[in-house]
Amino acid sequence: MDLRRFTLLPLALLALLGANWVPTVRATAAGGLYPDLRTVVPTQLQLVNAQQRETLRFSNGVANTGPGPWAVRPEPPVRDATTTTTAVQEVRDSGARYRCGAQPQRITECYNVVSEHIAGTFVFHPAHNHWHIGDVALFEIRKGGPSGAIVGPNSIKTTFCLIDWYKLDDNAPRPERTFQDCATSFQGVSAGWVDQYHQALEGQSLDLTGVPDADDYYLVSTSNFAHRFLESDYANNTAWVRFRLYRGSNGNRKVEVTARSPCESPSLCGEQTPNR
C-alpha cells in the first residue's frame, strides 16, 4: 500500500479516538522523505544475579537508514503538559535542522512539513526526568529460533527518549546533532544516525529466573513493532542474538552469545558503539 496517497484526518478527531488506536488512514506526503527504522544487533549481554533473581541486561540501538528524519513533536508542547501529551510524527522534505520561515539569519537550508501523523503518546519518565514515547521497541526471548516460542513472561514493549546519539558511518558522537533534547521539544533520529540505550539503563533487561540451561535462546529486538511510526520499510526492523545459558566452573549461571542476525555494516552489527 502506498501510504502517501491518503489524506490525514484532523488531529483533534484522531485524539478523540484514543492513544492505542493505530489509524489506517495515512497522511498525504508528496515530496516527503520517510525514515527507515532498523534495530542494531543487541550487544553487551550480561546476566546479573541479585536477590535470587537472574536478569539478562543488554544494550539496544535504533538506527535510521532512510532518506528522511524520524521527527516527532509533542502536541501540546511539554511546557503545557503534565504527565502525557500526544506524539505527532512529521514527514519532512529535507533533513535540515530548522523549519522554513523559522531558521536563523544567514541559514539557507530548511525543511517543510508535508504531512503529520498521530503516533502515540509522550509520557513523562520520572526516573530519567524527561519524556519518553511508547511502542518504540519490543524485547523478547524466544527458544529454538528468532520466531520460536516466547520464554516465560519475556515479551516487553519499551519506551524511549529519542535522540541522535552517534552517526552510522563512523560510530562517533557528533556536536551537530539535530535531536538532542528529551525534556523540552522535538524528539527523533536523523537520517544516518542511531539512538542507543546502554544495558545499565532502566528497562534494558529481561527476566531469566528459573529458565533452564540451554544453547538455543534468542534475544529478539524489533523497532516500531506496532507500526505506529510511518517509515519506508517495515520488514527490516528486527535484529537478534542467539545465546546459551549455562553454569560456569564456580556454579554461577552465565550467558554467552553464539550467533547474531545478518547485518550489513559494523554499526548495524553493534560493533564499537559508544555508550549513552
C-alpha positions in Angstrom: 0.0 0.0 0.0 1.3 3.5 -0.9 0.9 5.4 2.4 1.3 8.7 0.5 -2.0 8.6 -1.4 -4.3 9.3 1.5 -5.4 12.4 3.4 -4.7 13.0 7.1 -7.8 13.0 9.4 -7.9 16.2 11.6 -5.7 15.8 14.6 -8.4 16.6 17.1 -10.6 13.8 15.7 -7.8 11.3 15.9 -7.0 12.3 19.5 -10.6 11.6 20.5 -10.2 8.0 19.2 -7.6 7.2 21.9 -3.8 6.8 22.1 -4.0 3.0 21.5 -5.7 3.3 18.1 -3.5 3.0 15.1 -5.0 4.9 12.1 -5.4 3.1 8.8 -5.8 6.5 7.0 -2.3 8.0 6.4 -1.1 11.4 5.6 -0.5 12.8 2.2 3.2 13.1 1.8 4.0 14.2 -1.7 7.7 15.1 -1.7 8.1 13.8 1.8 11.2 11.8 2.9 10.4 8.9 5.1 12.8 7.3 7.7 13.7 3.7 7.7 14.0 2.3 11.2 16.4 -0.5 11.8 17.4 -2.4 15.0 21.1 -2.5 15.7 22.1 -6.1 16.8 21.8 -6.1 20.6 25.2 -6.2 22.4 26.8 -6.3 25.9 24.6 -9.2 27.1 25.2 -9.7 30.9 23.5 -12.0 33.4 23.0 -10.2 36.7 22.3 -12.3 39.8 20.7 -10.3 42.6 18.2 -11.0 45.4 17.5 -14.5 44.0 16.6 -13.1 40.5 18.5 -13.6 37.3 18.3 -10.7 34.9 19.6 -10.5 31.4 20.8 -7.0 30.7 21.7 -5.8 27.2 22.3 -2.7 25.0 20.0 -1.8 22.2 20.0 0.7 19.4 17.6 2.0 16.8 19.1 3.3 13.5 17.5 5.5 10.8 18.8 4.4 7.4 16.1 6.2 5.4 16.4 9.5 3.5 14.3 11.5 5.9 14.4 12.2 9.6 12.3 10.4 12.2 10.8 13.5 13.8 8.2 13.5 16.5 6.8 16.6 18.3 4.7 16.9 21.5 1.2 18.3 21.0 0.6 20.3 23.1 4.2 21.3 23.9 5.6 19.7 27.0 5.6 23.1 28.8 1.8 22.9 28.7 1.5 19.2 29.5 1.5 17.4 32.9 2.3 13.7 32.6 1.2 12.9 29.0 0.9 14.6 25.6 0.2 13.5 22.1 3.1 12.4 19.9 2.8 13.7 16.3 5.2 12.5 13.6 6.2 15.0 11.0 7.1 13.9 7.5 9.5 16.5 6.1 11.0 17.3 2.7 14.6 17.5 4.0 16.8 16.7 6.9 17.6 20.3 7.7 17.7 21.5 11.3 15.3 24.4 11.0 11.8 24.8 9.6 11.5 27.1 6.6 10.5 30.6 7.8 11.8 30.0 11.3 15.5 29.5 10.6 18.1 31.9 11.9 19.5 34.6 9.7 22.1 33.5 7.2 20.8 29.9 7.3 19.5 28.9 3.9 18.9 25.2 4.4 15.5 24.5 5.9 12.6 21.9 5.9 8.9 22.0 5.2 6.4 19.6 6.9 4.5 17.9 4.1 2.3 15.7 6.4 1.6 14.8 10.0 0.5 11.6 11.7 -0.5 10.8 15.3 2.0 8.2 16.5 1.1 7.6 20.1 1.8 9.4 23.4 4.7 11.0 25.2 4.8 10.1 28.9 6.9 11.8 31.5 9.5 9.4 32.8 10.3 10.3 36.5 13.4 8.0 36.7 15.0 9.8 33.8 13.4 13.2 34.4 12.3 13.6 30.7 9.7 12.5 28.2 9.6 9.0 26.6 7.5 7.9 23.6 5.8 4.5 23.7 6.0 1.5 21.4 9.5 2.2 20.1 10.8 -1.3 20.6 9.8 -4.8 21.6 12.2 -7.0 23.5 11.6 -10.8 23.5 13.4 -14.0 24.5 12.5 -16.9 22.3 13.6 -20.6 22.2 14.7 -22.6 19.1 14.8 -19.7 16.7 14.0 -16.0 16.3 10.4 -16.8 15.8 10.2 -19.7 18.3 8.1 -19.8 21.5 8.4 -16.9 23.9 10.3 -17.9 27.1 8.2 -17.2 30.1 7.0 -13.6 30.5 9.8 -12.2 28.4 7.9 -10.1 25.8 8.3 -6.5 26.8 7.2 -3.3 25.0 9.6 -0.4 25.9 9.6 3.4 25.7 12.5 5.5 24.5 13.7 9.1 24.7 14.7 9.5 21.0 17.8 11.5 20.2 20.7 11.5 17.7 23.4 9.7 19.7 26.0 8.6 17.1 26.4 8.5 13.3 26.1 5.2 11.5 29.1 5.8 9.2 31.7 6.3 11.9 30.2 5.3 15.2 31.2 8.7 16.7 29.1 11.2 18.8 28.9 14.5 16.9 28.2 18.0 18.0 25.9 18.7 15.0 23.1 16.5 16.4 19.6 17.7 15.3 17.7 15.8 18.0 19.3 16.1 21.4 16.7 17.1 23.9 14.0 14.9 25.5 12.9 17.5 28.0 11.5 20.4 26.1 11.0 19.9 22.4 11.1 17.5 19.4 12.4 14.0 19.6 13.7 11.9 16.8 16.6 10.3 14.9 18.1 12.0 11.9 18.9 10.1 8.7 22.2 8.3 9.1 22.1 8.4 12.9 21.5 5.9 15.8 19.8 6.2 19.2 21.3 3.7 21.6 20.4 2.6 25.2 23.1 1.1 27.3 22.5 -2.1 29.3 22.9 -0.3 32.6 19.8 1.9 32.0 16.4 1.1 33.3 14.3 -1.0 31.0 17.2 -2.7 29.3 16.5 -6.1 30.8 14.5 -9.3 30.7 14.0 -11.9 33.5 15.7 -15.3 33.2 14.9 -16.5 36.7 14.0 -20.2 36.6 14.7 -20.5 32.8 16.6 -23.8 32.3 20.1 -24.0 30.8 20.1 -24.4 27.0 22.1 -23.3 24.0 19.3 -22.1 21.7 17.8 -19.0 23.2 17.3 -15.8 21.1 17.1 -12.3 22.3 14.9 -10.6 19.6 14.6 -6.8 19.4 12.1 -5.2 17.0 11.8 -1.4 16.4 8.4 0.1 15.5 6.8 -3.2 16.2 3.3 -1.8 16.2 3.8 0.2 13.0 2.9 3.4 14.9 5.5 5.4 13.0 5.5 6.0 9.3 8.6 4.6 7.5 9.6 3.4 4.1 10.1 -0.3 5.1 8.5 -2.2 7.9 10.1 -5.6 7.0 13.7 -4.8 8.2 13.0 -3.8 11.8 14.2 -6.9 13.7 17.6 -8.0 14.9 18.6 -10.8 17.2 21.4 -12.6 19.0 21.5 -16.3 19.9 22.9 -17.2 23.3 23.5 -20.1 25.6 22.6 -20.2 29.3 24.9 -22.3 31.3 26.7 -22.7 34.7 30.3 -21.8 35.0 33.0 -23.6 37.0 32.0 -21.7 40.1 28.4 -22.8 39.8 27.1 -19.4 38.8 24.9 -19.1 35.7 26.4 -17.3 32.7 25.3 -16.2 29.3 27.4 -16.5 26.1 26.4 -15.1 22.6 26.9 -17.7 19.9 25.4 -16.1 16.8 23.7 -12.9 15.5 21.3 -11.9 12.8 22.8 -10.7 9.4 23.9 -7.1 9.5 25.3 -5.1 6.6 27.7 -2.6 8.4 29.7 -2.5 11.6 27.3 -0.1 13.2 24.2 -2.2 12.4 26.1 -5.1 13.8 26.6 -3.2 17.1 30.4 -3.1 16.9 32.2 -0.3 18.9 29.0 1.6 19.7 29.5 4.5 22.2 27.6 4.2 25.5 24.8 6.5 26.2 
